[in-house]
Amino acid sequence: MIFLSWGNVNSLLEYIRNDLFSFYNLLIFVVFMVVHEFIHYVIFRLFGVPKKNVNIGFSIKKIMPYVKCKTTVRRSVYATSALAPFLILGLFPLLLSVIMSSTPLFVFSIVMAKGAAGDLAIVYMVYSQSTKKSLLKDNSDTLGFKVVESNG
């Protein structure tokens, strides 16, 4: 990684050893799990999905927050909603951490990018299982989506 090539290995290891698992950082992680899901919600709403068709919830069984879109949307909308948390909470802070040489921001970006790994898998599935004109809908009882209509 670029960060490690700068000679900041010791500061990164020190941060992980002393601060990563602090109560403060764990609280930030929980808050940003919710922010992550809220980003999905906002993207759906920005693309015109009515509020009544987008639910934010928490699965006690899976111990995770989620967003469900109860209506069909274009493939591009679904993929944008899936990709947005990675870009906003993972990639953008990573670039800032490099510019600012910030170990805490670097670690935050990596944790947030890892938290978006499932979303990245969804984006891959969206593009491999649908066409440009496809309409997609979240599965009602499981993670993922189904292709409702494909015109091309």
SULMONOR-V394103 format. One record per backbone hydrogen bond with DSSP energy under -1.0 kcal/mol. CO is the residue of the C=O (numbers start at 1). NH is the residue of the N-H. If there is no record, write none. Layout:
co;nh
CO;NH
CO;NH
//
This chain:
co;nh
1;5
4;7
8;12
9;13
10;14
11;15
12;16
13;17
14;18
15;19
15;20
19;22
22;26
23;27
24;28
25;29
26;30
27;31
28;32
29;33
30;34
31;35
32;36
33;37
34;38
35;39
36;40
37;41
38;42
39;43
40;44
41;45
42;46
43;47
44;49
45;48
50;53
51;54
53;70
55;68
57;66
59;63
59;64
64;59
66;57
68;55
69;138
73;136
74;78
75;79
76;80
77;81
78;82
79;83
80;84
83;87
84;88
85;89
86;90
86;91
87;92
90;94
91;95
92;96
93;97
94;98
95;99
96;100
97;102
102;106
103;107
104;108
105;109
106;110
107;111
108;112
109;113
110;114
111;115
114;117
116;120
117;121
118;122
119;123
120;124
121;125
122;126
123;127
124;128
125;129
131;134
134;75
135;148
135;149
136;73
137;146
144;139
146;137
149;135
//
